[in-house]
Amino acid sequence: MSDFDPVPSRDAVDEVRRRWRDRTDTFGRVYDAVLGISEPTPYPRIAERAECSPNAAKKHLDRLADMGIVRADRGSRPARYERNDAYLEWQEASRIAADLSIDEIVERVERFEERRRRFEERFGATDPTTVSVFDSDDHEAIHERMAAIGEWRAIDRDVRLYELARRLAQNDGHLLPA
Amino acid sequence: MVVSGDEPPTTGPPDRQTLRLLERRLADEPLVETTAFDPDAYEPQLLRARLDAARYPSTVEAARLDVRWFTSGDFSVQYVETAANGVRWTCRWDRHPNSHDPRLHFHRPPDGTSVEGLSLESVHPLDVLSTVLAAVERRVAQRWDAGEE
């Protein structure tokens, strides 16, 4: 019972991937693959992740780029693609605007600010990027700090995201007032 | 993650898009009963997947996967199994810089305290998840093979 292998055989991993392949069409697999990619990546490599031909991957990536979900760098050979974080941030804000009331959005921003104050007190700093996470000798302490600093760094981003959501909610979902 | 000489290594905020991608994948898996974001879907920091206890021998009370993923490419995927007698069996696949272990490492079961380097062909979230799920499925099979009911 103790011979647990963190990286099982290729066959065992392939079986899991096969379930995904059987249930997800090629477009869906390219979409899944590129959502996990945040650096410009040549499309043949994305095709490997999506388990389809390079040509099929390129066709679907170009369509996703037209939709705004993906950023294309067609100046490279081969062309490179990555998820379009700017578009996806707007999508997140839209989801918040559609599902939460303006009062709830404002309340959350207040909670973020309160949490930010607590982090600043705890670490004696106002900028999370100046706090080292990994210099502790205790592995579990590193983990706890990693989660804490990640959460702290998320606050700045989330405050901006919720500000955008509030604007969208006030304009009936539009970026621009009617 | 780029670490230059004058700034301490740090980690990014949770990667919402990757957490959502992994939630969709996990929700599709036969071994997974429910998925949830912690604290919630509008502020996802941690992805929890409760595994279907019915697929385990009755000696296992509950099993779950806890997934954290950061925009810096760091991650932590923890598997926790709780036996009917309350004893926990846990292990963790990790990627984060630190002072004494490789960035990519594994916390060995049963309690996760012993750490070893980990070698993965790819750290794309889909590949990491497939590896973890395959390992957990092998673990489930082993428990049945051990003659548990």
Interface residues (C-beta under 8 A of the other chain):
Chain A: M1 S2 F4 D5 P6 V7 P8 A12 V13 E15 V16 R17 R19 W20 R23 D32 A33 L35 G36 I37 S38 R49 R83 D85 L88 E92 R95 I96 D99 L100 R108 P128 T129 T130 V131 S132 V133 F134 D135 S136 D137 H139 I142 H143 M146 A147 I149 G150 E151 R153 A154 R157 D158
Chain B: E7 P8 P9 T10 T11 G12 P13 P14 D15 R16 Q17 T18 R20 L21 R24 R25 D28 E29 P30 Y42 E43 Q45 R68 F70 T71 D74 S76 C91 W93 D94 H96 P97 N98 S99 H100 D101 F106 R108 P109 P110 V115 L118 S119 L120 S122 H124 P125 L126 D127 S130 T131 L133 A134 A135 E137 R138 R139 Q142 R143 A146
